[in-house]
Amino acid sequence: MNLTTPPGCAIVGAGRLGTALTAALRAGGVPAAGPFGRGFDGGGHDVVLLCVPDARIAEAAAAITPRDGLRVGHTSGATGLSALAPHAAFSLHPLMTVPREGACFTEAACVIAGTDDAGRQIARGLAAALGMTVTVIADEDRAAYHAAACIASNFLVTVQDAAEQLLETTGASRDLLVPLVKATVENWARDGAGAALTGPIVRGDEATVTRQRAVVAARTPELLVLFDVLADRTRALAGRHDGAPIPVRVAAGAV
């Protein structure tokens, strides 16, 4: 196997990720076969990449016939390499969302691992062909890494849904919130959470927070626990600076 260039590989799993990766790898010059379905034995391929649900990784790996020179990988963020035993293994987790219409992996982050240097080099080569930037995460850190990713992505969507639900009681559309959300994420990406934080809590305006809590309780009581948890966490974030002023951008209409 020539490891100086990205090898060809077989993709197992015809869901969103498997389909998107197959197309993107081909576009990046990697001969990608598939995506193949359940029970694929890996015949004729030196590299097999499993794009299946976490609970199916061990089953899919067990269906592949072990042999010298074969490397089997998965695309799970939370699962370690032991799920791929007895194969020499690697993992390639694109840190991005893959919607139904497909995905562009260019410049996205990618977390890799491997049971040996060859496996890690394969993962790096595939990531490079996809135009992704690589970070190595150890198996013992996978759960923490994946939880952080879910907070950053999945939970963000949940919070936005809560905001949209409350806003609907005013008759306004979520379009009203989109520029604010985009600017907030951009500020956080550039400056970090402390500097990006704005609003009544960071200003110490608890009277406004109390009025907000009352309207949440009246209009969307199912969101009250979430509001309280997020308010407390925001107070903790504001307090991390040990009393030092937190930079706040003041702009017309700022919240």
Steps between C-alpha positions, in 0.01 A plus 500: 500500500644838400442734793659809346175583323140450614408137429182384336239380742165330526220686678246300700173674582270680259367761741569873483863480607596195296344642186656844552845360577496273197427793270748734672784247496449435132504873436827516698662237280456198726354186338204445733284192444145469625334589717442133579226358717479279807717187499771631265809281550765743377610276215726669246574805717793583727313782677138481618329796662184430701241780492243321714325584831719454808297201616569321168876560477606173668250301291619658175865447595435135585363442150832602343746218442830567684820488295848649493518853368133577561405813693143551625380840615186659638359853496366513856598784728423325828611142430853373560699275270436185705161469327689414180690203646664281383594728212783750482285808537465872451227760541405811309235725656399805295403766753210644304133452427390299198152605381287304257628693200862399567801680638822680408779383730758759390659687794291311756673344800567127506596288801703189430652204683676179406629182658829546314686758293366352178142543616559858609669578170203359309264715705717808437510427128124465473449818703743686274315381191182641654674832574454462875726607787611219731510462879593179683282404800594206723246225566464596867403853394247405233189527718599845629583619149171375359298645786662839436413472132138416580472797737644727233275375221199296615429694816539829316215395272291405805557841656407675174183294483410619850560861395286449191222343705486798737525749215203338327280620786565855377401423142853564370699263279829333588652705215515781756757301700723374217735803471541508878585131517752526216670802655515331840666187358748712302587702812551182703716346224718809484521609865388214724200472730591764758547779248202393289255502791245783495158556651339582833679234705850618413385859566365400841143592403318235703174696489479436126588133549217472753252644251627262233460203733142602579400516134666163430304350790176649370533429129728195470514340844660188356810713431535641852745238627718551192486879546607471865788264423627719218466817708700345783767378261518846343547657844785256562659592166474871580653437843806314372677831454528553877331835495699637206289676238392272217536664157152565364427621150240774511306546180159628402244233584754290693352254747 
